[in-house]
């Protein structure tokens, strides 16, 4: 090892590097100041054909057309189409099986007198039961009843429903006028937010001031996580991956139905 002292040489080298760094920093600051003081460049004018296209663009989106022109999806390849099971609709009161639907009266603290045996409701979140939403639809007025929240004392542009007659609350036939359900108590005919008309783009036949109950049917045998998850009619989504033979087998125990199908609902006043 050499015993020569190189301390002086190292100090000189460090000094030169320090001066060089300072010079570069000063030059960078100078360029930045010059750039900031320069007049901003005028934005490029949009091409004439672009402006024409924007002006001619429709105010609403034609989703059907988008699907038809999509290179990613042939929407006609719907694996759930027609999956609705060939079971005739009947009033719950006429069904001779112990499989009641969700109680119509959801008033807090209300206890019904319908004996459901050992059936237990699904109290976990639906995704914990491997269910996904397969449809979204809404009812004019509420389908369910909660005294003091949405009931026969509620208000709307066209009144509200009378005290419930549950057995007669069926669907309107084609051409029949939809019979409204119950209403919340928020509507005020003197308040413009409940009366000013709105130009609906997608939710046709809705009316400002009305109460609506929105439903999201869920199923564990829907085509969850695919482009076919949401279906109309909702039966196609509920039974998408279930054959009549499979349904007959699991329906022997009504708990299988209660644990694999459900409806999430919310009530709104527009």
C-alpha positions in Angstrom: 0.0 0.0 0.0 1.3 3.5 -0.9 1.8 5.8 2.0 1.4 8.9 -0.1 -1.1 11.5 1.2 -3.8 12.3 -1.5 -6.0 14.5 0.7 -5.2 17.7 -1.2 -6.1 16.1 -4.6 -9.4 14.8 -3.2 -10.3 18.2 -1.8 -9.6 19.8 -5.2 -11.8 17.3 -7.0 -14.7 17.8 -4.6 -14.4 21.5 -5.1 -14.6 21.3 -8.9 -17.7 19.0 -8.7 -19.4 21.4 -6.3 -18.9 24.3 -8.7 -20.1 22.3 -11.7 -23.3 21.3 -9.9 -24.0 24.9 -8.8 -23.5 26.1 -12.4 -25.9 23.4 -13.7 -28.6 24.3 -11.1 -28.3 28.0 -12.0 -28.7 27.3 -15.7 -31.8 25.1 -15.0 -33.5 27.8 -12.9 -32.8 30.4 -15.7 -34.4 28.2 -18.3 -37.5 27.6 -16.1 -38.0 31.3 -15.5 -37.6 32.1 -19.2 -40.2 29.4 -20.1 -42.7 30.7 -17.5 -42.4 34.3 -18.7 -43.1 33.3 -22.3 -46.5 34.0 -23.7 -48.8 30.9 -23.6 -49.3 29.2 -26.9 -52.8 29.6 -28.3 -54.8 26.4 -28.2 -55.2 24.7 -31.6 -58.5 25.2 -33.2 -60.6 22.1 -33.4 -60.9 20.6 -36.8 -64.1 21.6 -38.7 -65.3 18.1 -39.1 -64.9 17.5 -35.3 -67.0 20.5 -34.5 -69.7 19.3 -36.8 -69.7 15.9 -35.3 -70.1 17.3 -31.8 -72.9 19.6 -32.8 -74.7 16.7 -34.5 -74.2 14.2 -31.6 -77.5 13.0 -30.1 -78.5 14.0 -26.6 -79.1 10.4 -25.5 -77.1 7.2 -26.0 -78.4 4.4 -28.1 -77.2 1.5 -26.1 -78.8 -1.1 -28.4 -76.9 0.4 -31.3 -73.7 0.2 -29.3 -74.3 -3.4 -28.6 -75.1 -4.2 -32.2 -71.8 -2.6 -33.4 -69.6 -4.0 -30.6 -66.7 -6.2 -31.7 -66.5 -7.7 -28.2 -70.0 -9.1 -27.7 -72.8 -10.5 -29.7 -75.7 -9.6 -27.3 -77.9 -12.2 -29.0 -75.8 -14.9 -27.5 -77.7 -14.7 -24.3 -77.4 -17.9 -22.4 -80.2 -16.9 -20.0 -82.8 -16.1 -22.6 -85.9 -18.3 -21.9 -84.5 -19.7 -18.7 -87.8 -18.9 -16.9 -89.2 -22.1 -15.5 -92.5 -23.2 -16.9 -94.4 -22.7 -13.7 -97.6 -20.8 -13.8 -97.9 -17.7 -11.6 -100.3 -18.2 -8.7 -101.4 -16.1 -5.7 -99.4 -17.0 -2.6 -102.7 -17.7 -0.8 -103.5 -20.4 -3.4 -100.2 -22.3 -3.1 -100.4 -25.4 -1.1 -96.7 -25.3 -0.1 -95.1 -23.7 3.0 -93.0 -21.2 1.0 -94.2 -17.7 1.9 -92.7 -14.7 0.3 -91.1 -11.8 2.3 -93.7 -10.3 4.6 -95.6 -7.4 3.1 -95.7 -5.5 6.4 -92.1 -4.4 7.3 -93.1 -1.9 10.1 -90.4 -2.0 12.8 -91.6 -4.2 15.6 -94.4 -5.8 13.7 -94.8 -9.5 14.3 -97.0 -11.4 11.8 -99.1 -14.5 12.5 -98.0 -16.6 9.5 -96.5 -19.9 10.7 -93.4 -20.5 8.5 -92.3 -23.6 10.4 -88.5 -24.0 10.5 -87.8 -21.7 7.6 -85.1 -19.1 8.4 -84.6 -15.9 6.5 -81.3 -15.1 4.8 -79.8 -12.5 7.2 -76.2 -12.3 5.7 -75.3 -10.1 2.8 -76.3 -11.6 -0.5 -72.8 -11.9 -1.8 -72.0 -14.0 1.2 -74.6 -16.4 0.0 -73.0 -16.4 -3.5 -75.9 -14.4 -4.9 -75.7 -11.6 -7.4 -78.3 -9.1 -8.7 -79.9 -10.3 -11.9 -82.4 -7.5 -12.6 -83.5 -4.0 -11.5 -87.1 -2.8 -11.7 -89.3 -0.4 -9.7 -92.9 -0.2 -8.5 -95.1 2.9 -8.6 -95.6 3.5 -4.9 -94.3 1.0 -2.5 -95.1 -2.7 -2.6 -94.3 -3.1 1.0 -95.9 -1.3 4.0 -94.2 0.5 6.9 -96.6 2.4 9.1 -95.4 6.0 9.6 -92.9 5.8 6.7 -94.8 4.6 3.6 -98.4 3.8 4.2 -102.0 4.9 3.5 -101.2 8.3 5.1 -98.4 9.1 2.7 -98.6 11.8 0.0 -98.0 12.0 -3.7 -99.1 13.9 -6.8 -102.1 11.5 -7.2 -102.7 10.5 -3.6 -101.8 7.1 -2.1 -103.2 3.6 -1.7 -105.8 2.6 0.7 -105.1 0.3 3.7 -103.7 -2.9 2.2 -105.7 -5.8 0.7 -102.7 -8.1 0.2 -104.4 -10.8 -1.8 -105.4 -8.3 -4.5 -102.0 -6.7 -5.0 -101.2 -8.4 -8.3 -99.6 -7.2 -11.5 -101.5 -5.0 -14.0 -102.4 -6.8 -17.2 -101.4 -5.5 -20.6 -103.3 -2.2 -21.2 -104.5 -1.9 -17.6 -103.6 1.2 -15.6 -100.9 0.5 -13.0 -102.4 0.7 -9.5 -100.1 2.8 -7.3 -98.9 1.5 -4.0 -98.2 3.3 -0.7 -96.3 6.6 -0.4 -93.8 8.3 1.8 -94.7 11.4 3.7 -92.2 13.8 2.0 -94.3 15.2 -0.9 -95.2 18.9 -0.6 -97.3 20.4 -3.5 -96.0 23.8 -2.5 -92.3 22.8 -2.9 -91.0 23.1 -6.4 -88.6 20.2 -5.9 -91.5 17.9 -5.8 -93.5 19.4 -8.7 -91.1 20.7 -11.3 -91.3 18.3 -14.3 -88.1 16.5 -15.4 -87.2 15.4 -18.9 -86.4 11.7 -18.2 -83.9 10.2 -20.5 -84.0 6.5 -19.5 -86.6 6.0 -16.7 -89.7 6.4 -18.8 -93.1 7.1 -17.2 -91.6 8.3 -14.0 -92.9 11.4 -12.3 -91.3 13.9 -9.9 -92.9 13.8 -6.5 -93.9 10.1 -6.7 -92.7 7.4 -4.4 -91.1 4.3 -6.0 -89.9 1.0 -4.6 -86.8 -0.2 -6.4 -86.0 -3.9 -6.4 -82.9 -5.8 -7.2 -83.7 -9.6 -7.4 -80.7 -11.8 -6.5 -80.0 -15.4 -7.2 -77.1 -17.8 -6.7 -77.8 -19.5 -10.0 -77.7 -16.3 -12.1 -75.0 -15.8 -14.7 -73.0 -13.8 -12.1 -70.0 -11.8 -13.2 -70.8 -12.0 -17.0 -72.5 -9.8 -19.5 -75.6 -11.9 -19.1 -76.0 -11.2 -15.4 -78.9 -8.7 -15.7 -82.0 -10.0 -17.4 -85.5 -9.0 -18.4 -87.7 -10.7 -17.5 -86.0 -11.2 -14.1 -87.1 -14.8 -14.0 -84.5 -15.5 -16.8 -81.8 -14.1 -14.5 -83.1 -15.9 -11.3 -83.2 -19.3 -13.0 -80.4 -18.9 -15.6 -78.3 -21.9 -14.6 -81.1 -24.1 -13.1 -83.1 -26.7 -15.0 -86.6 -27.8 -14.1 -85.2 -31.1 -12.9 -82.8 -29.4 -10.6 -85.5 -27.0 -9.3 -87.8 -29.9 -8.5 -85.0 -31.6 -6.6 -84.1 -28.6 -4.4 -87.7 -27.3 -3.9 -88.4 -30.4 -1.8 -86.7 -28.4 1.0 -88.1 -24.8 0.9 -85.1 -23.6 2.8 -83.1 -24.1 -0.3 -85.2 -21.4 -2.0 -84.9 -19.0 0.9 -81.2 -19.4 1.0 -80.5 -18.9 -2.7 -83.0 -16.3 -3.9 -83.7 -12.9 -2.5 -84.7 -9.3 -3.3 -83.0 -6.2 -2.2 -85.4 -3.2 -2.0 -85.1 0.5 -1.4 -87.9 3.2 -1.3 -87.5 6.7 -2.7 -89.5 9.8 -3.2 -88.3 11.6 -6.4 
